[in-house]
Amino acid sequence: MTETTVQEELMAAIRTIPDYPKEGIIFRDITTLLGNARAFRRAVDALVQPWAGSKVDQIAGIEARGFILGGAVAHQLSAGFVPIRKKGKLPHETVRIAYSLEYGIDEMEMHKDAITPGDKVIVVDDLIATGGTAEAACKLLQSMGADIVAACFIVDLPDLGGRSKLEALGVPVRTLVSFPGH
């Protein structure tokens, strides 16, 4: 199957919800893709493909949809899985980073012993928009000595510029489909 055909299939499996969570926003909902076994499999295979057969130590999934995708990617690459969560959700000693939201600041964390310096890590989430959350996750991992191989997303909203934030950190970005606007 060609890359264009896979992209078309994935785009068709993503639900578009206008004016959510507020007027003027076009929400790209991947839950319909996750519920479509064929599209879900194609998405995971496409996320994994560039690293099949190479050594990746950990997949870092960003809460919450990054857990679903990251777990599947980790399985396919025979890698471990590191959850990156909102503060206060992990039971053991953590490292934390603050990051900016549209209307304020939040924090995310991971277990302090989740990676070993030098681990090759791929960051996974469902969508990259402004890039603030993914940028914070990458900075958190880098602060612990991770070698970030790439950051992978199903959806890119390129008009919002998130990709450039990650590339400025030296992190290659892989996305499967892109939608204009926000």
Beta strands, then each sheet from edge to edge (+ up, - down):
strand 1: 15-18
strand 2: 26-29
strand 3: 58-62
strand 4: 80-86
strand 5: 94-101
strand 6: 104-111
strand 7: 120-128
strand 8: 147-156
strand 9: 173-178
sheet 1: 1+ 2-
sheet 2: 5+ 6- 4+ 3+ 7+ 8+ 9+
end
